[in-house]
């Protein structure tokens, strides 16, 4: 963890409160990870590996295609660039 000069930041929480919050959220993260693993195992056991992998692959592609991939401009780049 990066150390920050304490003179720059106001004292909002005590060191004890910060440590308690870190421990709590580590525990919450571990519980969420176990729950995700159990859920995935249950889905795999009911459906089987091949259909599940295919559905996840299609979902991943659609997320990439429509959410993460940058959209291209509809007009050509040279049409609006020249203002002289």
N, C-alpha and C positions, 0 to 999 in steps of 0.2 A: 504494500500500500504506500502511496506517495505521501510524504510528510508535508504538512502545510504549516507555515509560520502562524503561530497562535495569535500574534499581534494583529493580523489582518482580519481575523474572523471573530465575531462576538461569541461569548460563552453562552450558548443556548441550552446545552445538555451537559451533564456531568460525564466524566469518563466511565463511571459505573453504569449509567443509563445507556451509553453507546455500546458498551460491551454486552449488556443484557439484550439489546436490540439485535446485535450481530448474532448472538447465540440463538435467539428465537427465530430469526429468518434463515439461518442455516438449517435448523430443525424443520422449518416449514418447507424449505427446498428439498430436503431429503424425503419428507413425507410425500410431496408432490411427485418426486421421481419414482418412488415405490408404487404410488397409485397409477402412474402412467405405465409402468412396466407390467403391473397386474392387468390393467385394462388391455394393453396390447397383447399380452399372453392369452387373455380370454378371447379376444377377437380372432387371433390366429388359430386357436384351438377349435372355434366354431366354424370358421370359414375356410381354413386352410391357407397355406402360404401363397399359392399362385394367384388366386383372385385378389387377395389383400395387397400383394405387391403391385399387381396391375392397377388397382384402384388408386393406391398411393402414388404410383407413377403418373397416372393421368391427372390426378389432383395437383401434383407438383408441377407438371407441365403447364396446366391452366393457370396456376398462381404465377408462374414465371411469365407466361405469355401476356396475361392481362394486368398484372399488378406490378411486377418488378422490371419488365422490359421497357426501356424508354421509348416513347412514341416518336415517330418520324413526322416531320412537318409535311402538310399536304401540298404546299406550294413550293416551287423550286427555290433554292437558296439565292440564285443570282437575280431573281425577279425583284426582290424588295431591298437588296443591299445597296444599289447604286442610287444615291440621292442627288447627284450633281446634274 
